[in-house]
Amino acid sequence: MIAEADARTPGTRFEVHDIDTSHFPNAAGMAQFVEVLDKVGQSLS
């Protein structure tokens, strides 16, 4: 789906982040999630 969306909007490509956790993350998974959110936030400013 991401490749299809990228093809339709070439000027605004998606960036995919993988987090090694289940749908109900433990503390380590939440830490990874926060790191991804921090990275995304920094890229916007």
C-alpha positions as CSV (number, residue, x, y, z in Angstrom):
1,M,0.0,0.0,0.0
2,I,2.8,2.4,0.8
3,A,4.4,1.9,-2.6
4,E,1.1,2.6,-4.3
5,A,0.6,5.7,-2.2
6,D,4.2,6.9,-3.0
7,A,3.5,6.4,-6.7
8,R,0.4,8.5,-6.5
9,T,2.1,11.3,-4.5
10,P,5.7,11.4,-5.6
11,G,6.4,14.7,-3.8
12,T,5.3,13.4,-0.4
13,R,6.8,9.9,0.0
14,F,6.0,7.9,3.2
15,E,8.8,6.9,5.6
16,V,8.3,3.5,7.2
17,H,9.4,2.8,10.8
18,D,9.5,-0.7,12.2
19,I,9.1,-1.4,15.9
20,D,9.9,-4.8,17.2
21,T,6.8,-5.4,19.4
22,S,3.3,-6.8,19.4
23,H,0.0,-4.8,19.2
24,F,0.3,-4.4,23.0
25,P,3.9,-3.2,23.5
26,N,5.9,-3.6,26.7
27,A,8.2,-0.9,28.1
28,A,10.9,-1.5,25.6
29,G,8.4,-1.3,22.7
30,M,7.1,1.9,24.0
31,A,10.6,3.3,24.2
32,Q,11.1,2.5,20.6
33,F,7.8,4.1,19.7
34,V,8.8,7.3,21.5
35,E,12.1,7.3,19.6
36,V,10.3,7.1,16.3
37,L,7.9,9.9,17.3
38,D,10.8,12.1,18.4
39,K,12.6,11.5,15.1
40,V,9.5,12.4,13.2
41,G,8.9,15.5,15.3
42,Q,12.5,16.7,14.8
43,S,12.2,16.2,11.0
44,L,9.2,18.5,11.0
45,S,10.8,21.4,12.8
